[in-house]
Amino acid sequence: MKLWIDDVRPAPQGYEWVKSVNRAKVLIKTKSIEIIDIDHDAGNFVLQGGDYIKLLDWMEQENINDIPIHIHSMNSVGKENMRRIIQHNGWIEV
């Protein structure tokens, strides 16, 4: 399964569209995930787990390190903060 994590932009064909951090966690725990394509700002879904950077924090805590990540955020500061977490953990950014 490919995850598209974004509150506004619809998922490209072949991706599962996830709008909240909490829902993404459930799928990561229960499905085989090929790639995470992630935004930074969760908009109206922020109350359901926080902005999407919180998913990366959770993955770090849970030692989930085998899923490639692509950041498609337009928030340049948020994107760099997410990139720091990815690089700190030695994860694959695509």
C-alpha positions in Angstrom: 0.0 0.0 0.0 1.2 3.5 -0.8 0.1 6.3 1.6 -0.7 9.8 0.5 -1.0 11.9 3.7 -2.6 15.3 3.0 -5.7 17.1 4.2 -6.6 18.9 0.9 -4.8 17.4 -2.2 -6.4 14.2 -3.4 -4.2 11.1 -3.7 -2.7 10.2 -7.0 -3.9 7.0 -8.6 -2.6 3.9 -6.7 -2.3 5.7 -3.3 -4.5 5.4 -0.2 -5.6 8.9 0.8 -5.1 9.5 4.6 -6.0 12.8 6.2 -5.1 12.3 9.8 -2.0 11.2 11.7 -4.1 8.8 13.8 -5.4 7.0 10.7 -1.9 6.8 9.2 -0.7 5.1 12.4 -3.4 2.5 12.1 -2.5 1.7 8.5 1.2 1.6 9.2 0.7 -0.8 12.1 -1.7 -3.1 10.2 -0.7 -3.0 6.5 2.5 -3.4 4.5 3.4 0.1 3.4 5.6 0.7 0.3 6.0 4.5 0.6 4.7 7.4 2.6 4.1 10.6 0.5 3.5 13.3 3.2 2.5 16.9 3.6 3.3 18.9 6.7 0.2 20.9 7.7 -2.9 18.9 8.7 -5.3 21.8 8.5 -8.7 20.8 10.0 -7.3 17.3 10.8 -4.7 18.6 13.3 -6.9 17.5 16.2 -6.7 13.9 15.0 -3.0 13.4 15.8 -1.3 16.8 15.1 0.4 18.1 12.0 1.9 15.4 9.9 5.4 15.8 11.3 4.0 14.1 14.4 3.7 10.9 12.3 7.5 11.0 11.8 8.0 11.6 15.5 5.8 8.6 16.2 7.7 6.5 13.7 11.0 7.4 15.4 9.6 6.4 18.8 8.3 3.1 17.4 11.5 2.4 15.5 9.7 2.2 12.2 12.5 2.8 9.8 11.9 0.7 6.7 9.4 2.8 4.8 10.7 5.3 2.1 9.3 8.8 2.6 8.6 11.6 0.1 7.7 15.0 1.4 5.3 17.0 -0.9 4.7 19.9 1.5 4.7 23.5 0.2 5.7 24.6 3.8 9.4 25.1 3.4 10.2 25.4 7.1 8.0 22.3 7.9 9.6 20.4 5.0 13.1 21.1 6.4 12.0 20.1 9.9 10.7 16.8 8.5 13.8 16.3 6.4 16.0 16.6 9.6 14.0 13.8 11.3 14.4 11.6 8.2 18.2 12.3 8.0 18.7 11.9 11.7 17.3 8.4 11.6 19.0 7.4 8.3 15.6 6.8 6.6 15.3 6.8 2.9 13.9 10.0 1.4 12.7 9.7 -2.2 
